[in-house]
Amino acid sequence: MGLIAMSERDLQRIEVLSTVIDGRMTLVTAAHVLGLSTRQVRRLLERIRTDGAASIRHKAIGRPSNNRISDGVRDYAVTLVRERYADFGPTLAAE
């Protein structure tokens, strides 16, 4: 198994949920500590039990945005700004 990058928030969630699994913390207390509802904590616990700790990480990490501009369009726009509007600043060019 490879190395999985996680945020501090994800690591804290795993730590708190593992104490719930061990029986050292109640579900309600864990929900209060994490700032989540008890239902969401139950869902997270189920994900940990079925898929392991890596399932806590957000699923879209490392994937490109659905709303990004394609490379061709971006390159065309940058070329236009550089050729025709060299005196434009970045804010005016973005508009």
Buried (B, 14 or more C-beta within 10 A) or exposed (E): EEEEEBEEEBEEBBEBBBBBEEEEBEBEBBBEBBEBEBEEBBEBBEBBEEEEBBBBBEEEEEEEEEEEEEEEEEEEEEEEBEEEEEEEEEEEEEE
